[in-house]
């Protein structure tokens, strides 16, 4: 069975790489518990603003002992020696922070986490004493990636975490007041008193002027013609590696955002961009430890906390062997999440597809995290990779709303026993994300109240999601309900959903929408007609130029001719630049006469009461063909995958975030499933659940 398949045998029973992490030895699980407590300690240090004492030395020791834990986990050195070194480091940190126990309540939480880490390390020590000493293995030669990710193993030291703590409040220094002047008794003493006051006043003025005055910079030296005014100092090897690492990191980050195809672009074109991304990852691996360790500071020191950087760091570090590399990516995602919660889901997309062998170990640790968002991240990654157990999915399906919003879809795909309770809890939570996940789960699982629930939600704020789910999961009566809502309240989501529903009886109504006053509805109707009929009535449409914001408003139009463009003024009259051509896009025509003429000629080929897609009586094979070669955006391809599950009752993981070659393998696995379920063309039936 494929590792992408979802069934009871897929969770912890197959022999793929992920299951190796599920069967980790007990000593490694103890070390993971210790690492989790040390990570919480580091976050507590960074959160103290300001700390009661100077934590600089404690942070350095904490980073060093965490690296010792990674040494033991990755078996870079003798495991027992590394564990004992880490335990000694914990004792040193305890000695630094314990005197401040009564100064700040946060110190108590720090000591609690330190003691938990020490206990976990002690348990690991007892297990390792009974085992033979390990011999660190030499890393194999680096091999370049081709079309898929490769896990690069290097002989390198562990990456210590970057722990940045604030300085405590400075102790206020108060100047001693000047000595009191004696009271004058004679006129001579009074004169001396005035002179002393003037002297002290001048001294005070000089001190104030010295503080305010800024020394003037020296004038730059005059250089002879042809020579540089200032020769910059030569960069070091570390600076050179950091510069190259930054270039490759930005390349991976940019491609991660740009490889999703736009409307009308073939999704296989992303293969070229993916190869560029793989080359950048290989380049970072070839530069070794300094380049890999530079990724975390590159993100933390960036002035723009872009969520796509979480994806880039997750992809790069997820291709570098070692628990320390994956831990660095986790710290990056946690840091970015403080500014933008969406960065956590970008990080989840990276962990879903990287080849790192510690992903399961890390995610199962986060399943017990106090933060619901971290639990949501963990169940999303585990279930996507087909490694979540039925018990883990069942617990997540009735967890906090943010966790349910990720778990309910997988609960429907795996036919979890907790699905009904999770759906009811999500609907009652009032959380929009959880409610949307409940609708998707209902549609996927064939819940008996799906049609009623989605029809009632058509006029809500999430009506677009409800309309699309009703279109891909419902029958002819649901399609008629969509048409009634679209006629009563014309809007793009409802018209688009009619195209997904595919009722031949709705073509005439869609032709009428082409005459609507709103151009958005016209275009939605044209796309819906093309999705049903596959007529191929395409046309080139110009895209309006984007408006460019300028700091000052343009001059008002007073009827005078506009001045010529600068390019035409400075150019030779014999070779003037041509006017720029407008951008164009290929889209279905909105000319109602063309569509009516086509329908008059071909309409007799479409049977009343049947469902159609791209000109063919609908079967799951048609969805598969559209998923394979149709001009679809990533959200459309994701909905096609859900439609295949709904109409076949079986699931093969195929998601647009995966690499092109992985998606092509999934298409091959879908083919026999779709063929077996395509015996009734044009029908609205779905398999018995």
N, C-alpha and C positions, 0 to 999 in steps of 0.2 A: 504494500500500500504506500502511496506517496506521502511524504512528510507534510504536504500541504492539505491532505484530506482531514476532515474532522469526523471522528468517531471515537468510541470508548477505547479502542485499541491504540489510538494515536497519542494518547496522553500518558507518557511515561513507559510505553511498551515497545516502541520502535527503537531501532539502533541508530538513530541519527546523532549528529554532533550535539544538539541541544540536550538530549536525554543524558548525555555524559555529565552535564552540569547538574541534572536532577539527582543523579546518584553519586554526588560528591562524597568523599570520605568524611568521617566525623570530625577529624582534626581540622579539615579545611572549613567546615561549617562553623566550628568554634572561632577560627580566625576571622571569618566573615562577620560574626557577631561582634568580635572585638573591634574590627574596622568600623562597623556601624556606630558603635559607642564613641570611638575616637572622632568620627566625622561629626557627630552631634556636639562633642566637646569643642571642636574647632569652630563650628557655627556659633556656639555660645560665646566663645572668645571674641569673634568678629562682631557679634551683636551688642557687646557692652559698649555703651556710648555715654560718657567715657568710663573706662574700667577704674576700679578703686585703687589698683596698683599698676605698676608697669609690667605688662604681660609679654614684652618682647622676647625675653629669654624663655618664658614658658611656651610661647608659640613656636620658637625654633626647636625646642626639645620635642614638642608634640609632633612637629613635621618630621623630625628625624626618626622618632620611634614608630610613626606610621609607615615610614619607608621600610623599617625593619619588619613590620607585619607583612608588607608586600613582598619583601625578600623571602619570607617563609612561605607565603601563599604561592608564589611563582617558582619557589625552589631555586632561587638564584644563589643562595648560600646554604649552609647547614641550617635546617629548619629549627632545630632545638636551640641552637645558639642565637638565631635571630629572634625567636620568641622570648628568650631570657633577656636579651638586650632591650626588647620593647617593654618588658615588665620593669626593668630598671629605669627606663625613661619615664614610665608612668609614676614611679616613686619620686623621681626628680620633679616632675610637674606638680605632683601633690605637695611636695615640700615648698614650692614657690607660691602656690595659690592659697594654701591652707591658712596662713596668717591673716588673710583678708576675708575669712569666713563670715565675720560679724559686720563687715563693711557693705556687702552687697548680697541680696538673696540669690543672685545668679551664680555666685561662687558655690553655693550648696548644690545647685543643679550640675555644675561642672564636676564637682567631687563625686556625685552620684554616678555620672557617666564614666568617669575615670575608674571608679571601683568596679563597675560592670565590665569595662574593658579588661581590667586586671583579672577578674574572675574568669572571663572567657579565655584569656591567654593561659591562665592556670590550668583550665580544663584541657586546652590544646597541649600544654606541656606534658601533662600526665599521659596523654595518648601517644605523643611523639617519643617519650622515653622508651616505650615498649617496641618502637619500630626501629629498624636499622637506619643508620644515617644515610641521607640521600646524597647522591653524587650529581652536582649540576651538569646538565647536558649541554653540549655545544650546539649553538643555534645552526640550523641548516643555511645553505646559501640562499640569498634573496632571489626570488623568481618574479619576473615582471608579470603584472596582471594583463589579461587580454580583454575578455568581454564581461567578466564578473569580478567581484571583490576577492582579494586574496588576503589571508591572515599572515602578516609579516612578523616573524620572530627574530629578535636581535639579541646579541650578547651585550647587555647594557645594565647599568645600575637602575634601581627603582626610582620612579619619579616621586619626589616628596611633595606633599600638597602645599599650595600657596596659601598661607594663613596670614592675613593682614589685620593687625589689631591697632586700635587707636592708643594714643598716648594719654595718660591720666591728666587731669587738670593740673596746670602748673601751680606751684606754690607761689603765692603773691609775695613779692619782695618789697618791703616798705623801707624807704630811706629814713635814716635817723634824722630827726628834726635838728636844726642848728641850735647851738647853745644860746641860752637866754642872755640878752644884753642887760648889763647893770643899769639901774636907774641913775641918771646924772644928778649930781648935787651942785655942780658949778657950771658956769657958762663954758669953760674950757672942756669939761667932760661932755657937755652937750654937743660941742663941735666935733669931738672925737666920735661920739655916738653917730652923728649924721654921716661922717666919713665911712664908718664901718658899715652902715646900712647901704650906702651907695656902692661900696665894694662888693658886698654880698649880692646886691641887685645886678651888677654887671656880670658876676660869675654865673648867676642864674640865667641871664640872657644869653651868655656864650654857650651854655649847655643846651638851651633850647634851640639856638641857631645851628649848633652842631648836629642835633637830631634831625632838623628839617632840611638841611643842605644835602644835596645829592652831588657827589663828585661828577664833574663834567667828563664825558668820555674823551679819550685821546683821539685826535684826528687820524684817519686811516693813512697809512704810509703811501706816498706817491710811487706808483710802479711805472717802469719804462713801458713804452708802447709795445704791445704784443705779449706782455707778461700778465699773468693772473694777479689780481690785486691781493687775493688771500688764498693760500694753498690749504685746503682742509687737511686735517690729520688723517693718516692712514687708518682704515678700519681694521679691527681685530678679526680673527677667525670666527669668534662667537658672534660678532655683529654681522659678518657676512652670512653666516648660516641663518641667523634670525631674519635677515632681509629676505633671503630666498624662501624660508619657511612661510613668511608672511605672504609673499606673492602666490605660493601654491595654496595656502589656506584660503586666500581670497578667491582664487580660481575655483576651488571646490565649493565654496559658499555661493558664488555666482551661478555656477552650473546647477547646483541643487535647486535654485529658484527658477532657473530658465529652462530646464530640460523638459518641463511639462509642455506638451504641444498646445498651440493656440487653435482657435476654431478653424477647421478646414485643413490643418497640417497633419500629415501622417505621423502616428505616434512612434513609428520605427525610426524616424529621423533623429530621435533623441540618442540613438546609438553613437553618433559622432561625438556628441557632447559628453556622453558617459565615458568614452575612451579618453577624452581629455581629462576628465575627473580622475580616472584610474591612473593616468600618467602622473598627475600631480601627487596623488597618494604614494605612488611608488617612489617619486622623487624625495618626498619627505622621509620615507623609510630608508632610502639610500644615504641620506645625510646623518642618520643615526640619532643618538640620544639627545643631542642639543636641539635638533629640529623638532623632535617629538615633544620634548619638555617645553618648547617655546609656544605651543599652541594655546595652553591655558592662559599665560600672561597676555597673549595677543588679544584674547577676548576680554579679559578682565580690565585691561588698560585701554580698551577701545572707547572713544567718547560716545559713539553711537551704539546703543545696546540693541542691535538688530536681532530679531528672533531667528533669522536664517543662519546666524553664526552658531546657534546651538545645533542646527542640523550639520553644518560644516565640521564643527568640532567632534560631534558624535560619529560622523562617517569616518573621519581621519583616524581618530583614536580607537574607533571600533575595528579598525583594520590592523592595529598594532597589538601583538600578543602581550599579555600581562594584565593582572588585575589592576595594577597601578595606572595603566593607560585608560582603562574604562572608568576608573574612579576619578581621574582628571576630567573626563567628559561629563560625568555626573555633577562634579562641582561647577563646571561651566554652566550647565543647564539650570542648576539651583540658583546660581548668581543672577543669570539673565531673567529668571522667573520673577525676581523681586521687582523688576521694571515692567515686564510684559509677560503675563501668564501664558500667552500663546506660544512662547518659546519652548515650554515644556512639551507641547504636542509636536513641535518641529523636532525636538530631540527624540521623541518616541518614534517618529517616522524613520529616523536614522537607525535606532536600535532594532527596528523591525527587519532590516535588510543587511546589517553588517554581519561578518562571519565570526565575530569574537566568541570564544568558547566560554567566557564568564558572564554572558548576558543573563542566562537563567539564574545563576547564583546571585547576581546583583538584584535582579527583579524580584526574586522570591524574598530577599531581605526587605525590599521596599513594600511588599504586600503587608507587612506588619507595621509599617510606619504610622505615626500618629497623624500625619498630614493626609487628608483624603485625596488631594491632588497627586501625591506620590503613589498612593495605592492605585489610583486610576491609571497612572503611567505604567505601573507594573503589570496590571491585568491586561491592559491594551497590548503591550509588547508580548507578554507570554501567550495570550490567546491568539494573536496574529501569527506567531511562529508555530502554532499548533502544539504548544508545550504546557498549557494550563490544564490542570486536572479538573475533572467535573466538580469536585468539592470547592476548588478555588473559584471557579466561575459561579457556582451557586452562592457562595458567600458574597462575592462582589456584586451579584445581581440584586441583592437586598441591602447593600451598603449605603453610604451617603450618596446624594444625588449626582455629584461629579463622578463617582465611581460607577454608579448605575448607567450613566450616559455612555460609558465605554464598554461595560460588560454585557448589557442586555442584547446587543446584536450578536455577540458570540454565544450567549445563552440560547438564542433562537437557532443559530446554526448548528449547535451541538445538541439541541432538543433537551436542554437542562430541565430537571424537575422543579427548579426554583423560578422558572420563567414566569408563570402566572402570578406568583406573589411579587416578583420584581416589577412586572408591568403595572400591577395595581398600585404598588408603592410609588413608582415613578409618576404615574398619572396624578396621584394625590399629593405629590411633593410640591407642585407648583413651579418647579424648575424647568425653564424652557428646553435646556439641553437634554434633561432626563425625559421630558415629555416627548421630544422628537425621537429619542432612542426607543421609547416605548412603542411609538407608532411603527418604526421600522421593524422592531421585533414582532409586533403583531402581524404586519404584512408578511414577513418571512415565515412565520410559524403557522399561518393560516388560522389565526385566532378567530373564534366565531363572531366577535363583535368588531372586527376590523372595519368592515364597510360602514357600519353605523357610526363608529368613532371618527373615521376620517371624513365622512360626509358632513358630520356636524362641525368639524374643524375647518371646513373650506373657507369660511368667512372670518376666521381668526387671523392673528398676526402671522402664524406659521402656516397659513393656507397654501403657500407654494409647495411646502414639503408634503402636506396632506394630499394635495391634488396629484402630485407626481406618484406618490405611493399608491393612491387609489387607482391610478391609470395602469401601473405595471402589475398590480396584484388582483384587481377586481374583474368583474364580468361585464356583460353588456349592460346590465342595469346600472352598475356603477359608472359606466361610460356615459349613459344617458343623464345621470345625475350631474356629472361634470359639465355636459353640454347645457343643461338648464341653468346652472350657476354662471357659466360663461356668457350666455345670452342675457341673463338678468343683470350681470355685473361684468361687462367685458374688461378683462385684464390679461396681461401677458402670461402669468403662470397658468391660468385656466386654459387658455388657447394652446399653450405648449403641451399641457397634459393631454389634450385631445389628440395630439399627434402621437403621443406614447400609447394612448388607449387603442387607437388604430381602427375604430369602427368605420366600416365602409359607408354606413348610413349618415355619417357626420361630415362627409366631404362637401356637400352642398352648403351646409352651415359655415364651414371654414372658408368657402368661396365668398360667402357674404361678408365675413370678417375682413376680407381684402379691401372692402369698400369703406371700412371704418375711418373716422376722421383722424384717429391716432396712428401715426406711422409705426410706433412700436408694436401695436396690435397687428398691423398689416404684415410686418416682417415675421412676427411670431406665427401668424396664420400660414405664411408661405413656407416656413420651416416645418410646420405641422403637416401641411399637405405633402411636402417632399418626403417626410418620414413615413407617411402612409402609402403614397403612390409610387415613389421612386421615379417620378416623371423626368427628372433631369433638366428642368427648365431653369437653368442657371444663368446669371448675368453678372457683368462686372459693374460694381457700384463704387463710386468715389467716396473716400473717407474724408470728412472735413478736417482741415488742419487744426492741430491743437492750439489753443490760445496760450500765449506765453505771458506770464505775469511780468510786468515791468514796474520799477519803483515809482515812476511818475506817470500820470494819465496822459494819453495822447492829445495832440492839439485838436481843438474842436473843428468839425467840418463846416467851413463857411462858404462852400460852393466853389472854391478855387481848385484847380487841378493839383493832384498829389505830386510831390517832388519825385524825380526819378530815383531808383534805387542806387545805392553807392556802387554796387558791382557794375552797373551799366555806365556810371560816370567815369570810373577809373579804367574801364576796359577800352581796348582799341575799337573804334567804330566798325572796323572791318571784321571783327571777331567778337561780337557782343554775346554774352551768355543767354541761352534760351530760358524762357520762363519755366520754372519748376513744374514738373508733372505731378498731378495729385495722386495720393495713395489710393489704391483700389483694393477691393475685397470681392471674392466670388461668393455670391449668395443666391438663394432661390428668388426668382422674379416675383415682384408684388403686382404685376400687371394682371388684373382680374380677367381681361379678355383673353390673354394667352392661356390662363388656367381653364377658363370655361371652354375654350376651343379644344383643349387637350381632353377635358373630361367628357365632352360631347363625343369625341372620337374613341376614347378608351374606357369610358365609364361602364360599358356593358361587360367588361372583364371582371368587375368587382361585384361579388355577390352580397346581397343584403343580409345582415345579421352576422357576417363573417368579420374576423379581425385580420388586418393587413399591416405589413411592415415592409417599407422599401419596395412596394409593388408586388410582394409575394404574400400568399395566405400564411398567416403567422404560424411558425413552429419555433421551438428553441434553437433549431439550426439557424434560423434567420437572425436571432439575437447574437449567436456565436459569430456569424459572418460579419455582422455590423461591428461586433467587438474586435474582430480581426482586422478588417480593412475599411470600416466606415470612417467618415470624417467627424470624429467625435472628440469632445473635450474630456479631460480626466473625470469630472463629475458624471458625465454621461456614461463613460465606460464603467464607472463604479455602479451606476444604476443598472446597466445591462447585466453585470455580474449578479446583482440581486435578483433581477428578473429571471435569469437562468436558474437560480436556486428555487425561486417560487414555482416555476413551471416544470422543473425536473425533480425537485425534492432532494437533490444531491449538491455537494459543494466541493469545488476546487478553488483554492486561493489564487486569485488573480487581481492584483491591485495596481493602479497606475504608478504608485511610488516605487515599485520594484524595477529592476533593470530590464532592458528590452529582452535579453535572452531568457530571463526567468519567466517573463510573460509569455513568450513563445512556447516554452515548455508547458505552461499551464493550458494554453490553447489546445495543444495536442492531447492533453488529458481530458479536456472538456469534450472533445469531438465525439468519442463513442457514447458518452452520457447523453449529449444532445441528440444524437442519431436515434438512440433507443426511445427517446421521448417525443419524437416528431412524427408520430403515426396519424395524427388528426389535424391536418392543416386548417387554419382559420378558426379553430375552436377556442373557447375561453376557459377551458378546463384547466385544473391544476391537479397534481397527483394527490392521492389520499394520504393524509398525515395521521 
